[in-house]
Amino acid sequence: MIRVDTVDDLRRGETTVSQPSLLALSSSFSSDDNGDVEKKKFLGPSFEICNEDESYAKEMERIASRRQMSTSQEVWNAITMLVTPLMGLFFVLSGMWVTEEDVLHARESLLNDINNPLDLNVYREDRCIRSQVFPRLPAMPPVATLSIVLGYVLHSPCSVYYHLLCAFKIPPGPKRLDHWSRRLDQAMIHVMGTFVSYGISGSIKYGLISSAFTVDSIYRLFKPIHQPQSILIRMIICFLMPLFPALIYGYFEEVFQFLLIYAVSGWMFTTYPLGGYSHGFFHLIAALSNPIQLVLSTKLLTSRQAIEIAATCVVAAQSLLP
């Protein structure tokens, strides 16, 4: 019989052969579920973590051995996680969500509206943002766009923290795969997915559906029994959920781009062709989907009012320049 003293012993494969106890013998001859219950009590929490299969420890060890990363590689992973929030913040603060076509349309509308001329000075005072720190931010961005950027900003610090812990504190091995900070990182990916789902759909109902899935996924993430396969499946669903609204709205080219990006990044994540540096490149490849998400959020009907106001603010700023 295999004796397991601690969870770490099982994960490291440090097991010893010992004589079976009376409890184990009685459990082995039981013809009902009581045997499983007694065995769980005998083996303790490590039995549950291994999902009733001691080969799980060897599998975790195998996965961990393929993903051993040095301190510099984990720091690289942390740095690459800053790209996504920086990209989102730049998109918003630089005013990229207001296109030249939007500004041209706003200027034509002002010129054609002779019966109700707009006082640009008053309009600028009431609705526009005039900031010396962010001079290219004309007005408040659409809520959908802000939702996506907020998701980026909420997730990034958790992922950076996890990778820095792996770089300087958590020892290499299976413990990195089941550490609470990794579960937090994965939980915040689901939270980010909810914000992105709302940002692309513009639907509160769809956002609530995504939120329900996120809450259930986070609950399962922090259960004592670690289930890597279930976690992976739910993570894939999390990435795919924002694609359904885009598909319904007819953005087929963008959906194809999403699938291509996720396929390449998934290949990078599973095969690790560049060794320990592959994980950071997985982050960078996945980040290529961020501009597509942000642009789709500006195409919603619910975003048009905010964009029209911002475009008029741009015209006002250009007209009132000395």
N, C-alpha and C positions, 0 to 999 in steps of 0.2 A: 504493500500500500504506500502511496505517496504521502509524506507528511509535509504540510506547508505551514511554516511558522508565521510568516508575515506576507503582506501583499508584495513587498519589494522582493522577498525571496522568490516568490513565484514568478515575478516578472523577469528576474535575473536568471531564472532557471535553476536556482539553488535549492534542490530538493533532495531529500534523503530517504532511503528505504528503511522502514521500521516495521515492527510487528503490529498487525492490526489490533485495534482496541476492541473491547466487548461491544462498545457502541457501534463501531463500524461493522462488526460481524452481524450484529442484530439488524442493522440497516440493510445489509446486503441480502438477507433472507426475507426481508419484508416484501409482501406481495401488493402493497398499495403505496400511496403517495407519502406515507409516514417515513419511508426510507429516505426519500429525497429531503424531507424536512430535517430529519436527524443528521443527514450528511451535511446539510448547510450549516447546522449548528456546530457540527464537529470541525468543519473546515473554516468557519468564520466568514468575515466579509470578503476574503480573497476568493471564496468560491463564487460569490455573486458577481464580483468584478470580472471573473474569468468566464462568466456567462455559462456556467456548468460545463466547462470544457477546459481542461488544463493545457491543451494545445494552444489556447488563446495566448498564454504567456509567451510561448515560442513565436507565435505570429507577431505579437507586439514587438518582440525583440528583433525579429526579422525586418519589420517595417522601420523600426528605429535605426537599425544598422544601415539601412539604405539612405536614411535622411540625416546622418550625422553631419553636423555643421560646426565649423570653427567659430571662434568669437567674431572674427572679421566678417564671416559670411552672415551671421545673425545680425550684426550691425548693418550690413548691406540690406538685409531683409527689412529692418526697421526704417532705413532711409527711403526705400522704395515705397513704403506705405504712406509717405508724405505727399506723393505725387497726386493722388486722387483728390484730397481736400484742397490742395493748392490749385489744382486745375479748376475745381468747382468755384472757389473763391475768386479766381482770376476771371472766370467767365461772367460772374455776377458784377464784380466791382469795376471791370473794364467796360461794361456796357455792351458786351458782344451779343447780348440777347436782343438788342435793338439793331436791326439791319439797315443798310442804306436804302433799301426798298421801303422799309417802314417810315423812314425820315422823309423820303420823297413823297410818299402817299400823304403824310401829315402836312407837308408844305402845300401840296395841291389842294387839299381839303380846306386849308386856311385861305388860300387865294380864291377859291370858288365860292366860299361862303360869304358873299358880299352882304347879304341881308342881316347876318348876325356876326359882325366882325368881332374877333376875339382880342381882348386886351392882353397881349403876351406878357406884359409886365406883371399884371395881377395874377395871371395864370401861373407864371413862374414862382410867384411868392406863395401861392396856395398849394400847388401840387408838385413842384419840382424840388429836387435835392441839389443844394449848392454847397459843395464841400471842397475845401482846399486839400484835404487828405485824399479824397476820392473824386477828383474832378471829372472823371469819365462816367460816373454813376448819375444818370439824369433823373431817375425817379425810383420808386419802390418796385423791385422786380416782381414778376408773377409769383403767386403762392406756390404753384407747382414746381417752378424752378428752385425756389428757396427750399422746398421740401427735399428735393434731391440733394442739394448742397448740404443741408442739415444732416442728412443721412451719412454723407461722406465724412463730415466733421465729427460726428458722434462715434463712428466706428474706428477711425484712424488711430486715435490715442490708445485704444485698447490693444490694437494689433501691435503698435510700436512698443508698448509696455511689455507685451508677451515676448517679443523677439529680443528685447533688451534683457529680460530676465533669463532667457535661454543663453544669451551671450555672456552674462556675468554671474548668474546665480544658480539656475537649474542645471544639474549635471546632465551630461549626455546620456541618452538611453530612453527606455519606455516612459519614464516619468514625465518627459517633455510632452508626450502625446496625451497624457491624462491630467495635466496640471490644471488647477482652477483658472489660471490666467488664459490658457488655451480655450477652455470652455467659454470664458467671458468673450474672448475674441470671436469665437464662432457664434455666440449669442448676438453680438452686435452686428455681425454680418446679416443675420435675420432682421434685426431692427432696421439696418440700412436698406434691406430689400423691401421692407414695408414702405419706407419713405419714397423709394424709387418707383414702386408700384403705383402709389398715389400720384407721384409727379408725372408719370407717363400717361396714366389713365385719366387723371383729373376727376375721378369718381370717388366720392366718399364711401360709397357702398363697397367698391372694390378694395379701397384702402382698409376698410373694416374686415373684409374677408382675409386680406393679407395679414392684418394684425392678429386675427384669431389663429392663423397658421403659425405666426411668429411666437405667440404666447405658448402654444402647445409645444413648439420645437424647443423653446428655451427651457420649459419645464422638463422635457425629456433629456436635454443636455446635462442638466444638473442632478439627474437621478444617479444613485450609487452605481448602478450597473452601466458600464460603459459599452455602447453599441456602435462601433465605428461604421458599419455598413448602413445602419439606419441614419446616422448623422450625415454620411455622404449623400444618401438619396435625398434627404430633406434639404441639404445645401444646394443640390442641383435644382430642385423645385424652386427654391428661393431665387436662384438666378434666372429661372425661366418664367416666373410669374409676371415680371414686367413686360415680357414679350407678347403676352396674349392681348393686352389692349392695343399695342402697336399693330398686331396682326389684324385685329378687328377694324382699326381705323384705316387700314389699307397701306401701311408703310412696309411693304414687302421687301424693298431693298434694304431698309434699315434692319429688319428682322434677320435677313440673310447675313448682314454684316455682324450682327450680334452673335449668331450661331457660329460663324467662322472664327470670330475672336475667342469665343468660349471654347471652341474645339481645340484651337491651337494652345490656348492657356491651359486647358485640361490635359493635353498631351504633355506640356512642359511640367505640370504638377505631378503627373503619374510616372513619367519615365525618368525625370531628372537627368537630361542629356548633358548638362553642364555641371554636374556634381552639385555641391552645396550652394553654388550661386544660382542654380535653376529656380529656386523658390522666389528670389527677388525678381528674376525676369518673368516669372509667372504673374507677379503683382503688376509689372509694367505692361505686359500684354493685356491683362484683364482691364487695365486702366484705359485702354484704347476705346472701350465702350462708353466711357464717361461723356465725351463730347456728343456722342449720338443721343444719349439719354437726355442731356441738357437741351439740345436743340429740339428734340421731340416735345419736351415740356413747354416750349414756346409756341408750338403749333396748335395747342389746345384752344378751343373757343373761349374757355374760361380765362385764358391768358391774354386774349386780344385787348381787353380794356387797359390792362396795365402797360402793355406794349405801346398802344396808341397814346396813352398819356406820356410815356417816356419819350416817344418820338416827337410829340409836340413840344416837350421840354427841350429837346435838342434843337428844334427849329427856333424856339424862343431864345435859347442861349446864343445861337448864331446870329439872330436878328438884332439882338440887343448888345452885341459886341461893339465897342467903340471903334 
